[in-house]
Amino acid sequence: MKNILISILLVMVPVLLFSQDLQMPKTEFTQMYLPIWQEAQKHCLEVAEAMPEAGYTYQPTAETKTFAGQMVHIGYTIKLLTQRYVQGMEVVPNAPDPASMGKQEIITFLKEGFAYTEAVIRTIDQAQLDQTCTMYHSGNTVSRAFALFYVQDHLTNHRAKANLYLRLKGIEPPKYTW
């Protein structure tokens, strides 16, 4: 009996510890959307990895962000936009300074932003997705489900800019595989 209990505990503890990774999204929409989000995450991290550390300070013009600035903006706004539009939270912007962060710190920051939004995708229910929110810049009213597309579109916009930075530095961007 004691051996059976130990065996059950050995199986259950890792399952409980990693249940977030195993948790199936609650809605048909989020079940469909999760692999799309994961692919966007993968591709963005490939872009971040492709730029050498020294290239993170690259800034094509005085009006543009540095490469580090693009990556930090992505990582920061993934969470901010998810909180604001998908979760309906009041959020005061407070972005970190990209100039004070190294490549690996920025990549970790990106991963944290992606993980935050993925956790929301896995746990949000249909009633929340059906609620509406008003987009700050456009004033458009959209569902919180639609707002997930906005979070991804914003990410894609800045990732595309980062791809151009790679090209301007003579680096072939990672292939888009979706």
C-alpha positions in Angstrom: 0.0 0.0 0.0 2.8 2.4 0.9 4.5 1.7 -2.4 1.3 2.4 -4.3 0.9 5.8 -2.5 4.5 6.7 -3.3 4.0 5.8 -6.9 0.9 7.9 -7.2 2.7 10.9 -5.6 5.6 10.5 -8.0 3.2 10.7 -10.9 0.9 13.4 -9.5 3.5 15.9 -8.2 5.0 16.7 -11.7 1.5 16.8 -13.2 0.4 19.3 -10.6 3.6 21.4 -11.0 3.3 21.5 -14.7 -0.5 21.6 -15.1 -0.3 25.1 -16.7 1.6 23.5 -19.6 -0.9 20.7 -19.9 -4.1 22.8 -19.4 -6.3 22.7 -22.5 -7.8 26.1 -23.3 -11.4 26.4 -22.2 -13.1 27.5 -25.4 -13.2 26.4 -29.0 -11.8 29.8 -30.0 -8.8 29.6 -27.6 -8.1 26.0 -28.6 -7.9 27.1 -32.2 -5.9 30.3 -31.3 -3.3 28.8 -29.0 -1.2 27.1 -31.7 -1.2 30.4 -33.7 0.0 32.3 -30.7 2.7 29.7 -30.0 4.0 29.9 -33.6 4.1 33.7 -33.3 6.1 33.4 -30.1 8.5 30.9 -31.7 9.1 33.1 -34.7 9.6 36.2 -32.6 12.1 34.5 -30.4 14.0 33.3 -33.5 14.2 36.9 -34.7 15.5 38.0 -31.3 18.1 35.2 -31.3 19.2 36.0 -34.9 20.6 39.4 -33.9 24.0 39.3 -32.3 24.4 41.0 -29.0 26.3 43.9 -30.5 23.4 44.5 -33.0 20.9 45.1 -30.2 22.0 48.8 -30.1 21.4 49.2 -33.8 19.1 52.0 -34.8 18.5 52.6 -38.5 17.4 56.2 -38.1 17.1 58.7 -35.2 13.3 58.4 -35.3 13.3 54.6 -34.9 13.7 52.3 -31.9 16.9 50.3 -31.5 16.6 46.6 -32.2 16.6 46.1 -28.4 13.8 48.8 -28.2 11.7 46.8 -30.7 12.2 43.6 -28.8 11.5 45.1 -25.4 8.4 46.9 -26.8 7.1 43.6 -28.0 7.7 41.9 -24.7 6.2 44.7 -22.7 3.1 45.4 -24.9 2.2 41.7 -25.1 1.4 41.7 -21.4 0.1 45.3 -21.3 -2.3 44.9 -24.2 -3.5 41.5 -22.9 -4.2 43.0 -19.5 -5.8 46.1 -20.9 -8.0 44.7 -23.7 -8.3 40.9 -23.1 -8.6 41.0 -19.3 -10.1 44.5 -19.0 -7.6 45.6 -16.4 -6.6 49.2 -15.8 -2.9 49.4 -16.6 -0.5 52.3 -16.3 2.3 52.0 -18.9 5.7 51.6 -17.3 8.1 50.0 -19.9 11.6 49.0 -18.9 14.6 50.8 -20.5 16.0 48.7 -23.3 19.4 50.4 -23.1 19.8 48.9 -19.6 19.1 45.3 -20.8 21.4 42.8 -22.5 20.3 40.3 -25.2 19.6 37.4 -22.9 17.7 39.6 -20.4 15.6 40.8 -23.3 14.9 37.3 -24.6 13.9 36.3 -21.0 11.6 39.4 -20.9 10.0 38.4 -24.2 9.4 34.8 -22.9 7.7 36.2 -19.8 5.4 38.3 -21.9 4.5 35.4 -24.2 4.0 33.1 -21.2 1.7 35.7 -19.5 -0.6 35.9 -22.6 -0.5 32.1 -23.1 -1.7 31.6 -19.6 -4.6 34.0 -20.3 -5.4 32.1 -23.5 -5.4 28.8 -21.6 -7.7 30.1 -18.8 -10.0 32.7 -20.2 -13.7 31.5 -20.5 -16.2 32.2 -23.2 -18.2 34.8 -21.1 -15.0 36.9 -20.8 -14.2 36.5 -24.5 -17.6 37.7 -25.4 -17.3 40.9 -23.4 -16.3 44.1 -25.3 -13.6 46.6 -24.9 -12.8 49.9 -26.5 -9.5 50.2 -28.2 -7.5 53.1 -26.9 -6.2 54.6 -30.2 -9.0 53.9 -32.6 -12.0 54.1 -30.3 -13.4 50.9 -31.9 -15.4 48.6 -29.7 -14.4 44.9 -30.1 -14.8 41.6 -28.3 -12.1 40.5 -26.0 -11.6 37.5 -28.3 -10.9 40.0 -31.1 -8.5 41.9 -28.9 -6.2 38.8 -28.9 -5.8 39.3 -32.6 -4.9 42.9 -31.9 -2.2 41.8 -29.4 -0.8 39.5 -32.1 -1.0 42.1 -34.9 0.9 44.6 -32.7 3.6 42.0 -32.1 3.7 41.1 -35.8 4.2 44.8 -36.7 7.2 45.2 -34.5 8.6 41.8 -35.3 8.5 42.8 -39.0 10.4 46.0 -38.2 13.0 43.9 -36.4 13.3 41.6 -39.4 14.2 44.7 -41.5 16.9 45.6 -38.9 18.4 42.2 -39.4 18.4 42.7 -43.2 20.0 46.1 -42.9 22.7 44.5 -40.8 23.3 41.9 -43.5 21.6 39.1 -41.5 19.1 36.7 -43.1 16.0 36.8 -41.0 14.6 33.4 -39.8 12.2 31.9 -42.3 8.5 32.4 -41.7 7.1 28.8 -41.5 3.4 29.1 -40.6 
